[in-house]
Amino acid sequence: MSDIFTIEDARAFIEEGTMSLPFTLKLTKPIKLGEDTVSEITFKNEPTAADVEKMPVKDQNMGHFYPVISKMTGQTLVGIRRLSFKDLQNAMELSNHFLGGSEEIGEDL
């Protein structure tokens, strides 16, 4: 997949079982990083155990996802923190898909 997709596209790919990386997500609100304007983020890597080792299984908050999204996309933490709330929710939804879903993780413990 080398095109730029919306979260609705991502949901359809997940439903069809055809979601794969890399996946480029169009931001609903571009962010400014220095002289650059970022209008999409590309999820390139599935999270590794090291990426999630400090993420609590229970009582998570949005900030726990920032390093994971950063590792998956290569975007800096500053960039992740500048995402609009809606774009952060979308990025969390995608990262959660590759984490296997928090419900599945919590049920096994």
ABEGO torsion letter per residue (X at the ends): XABBBBAAAAAAAAAAGABBOBBBBBBABBBBBEABBBABBBBABBBBAAAAAABBABGBBAAAAAAAAAAAAGBBAAAAAABBAAAAAAAAAAAAAAAGEAAAAAAAX
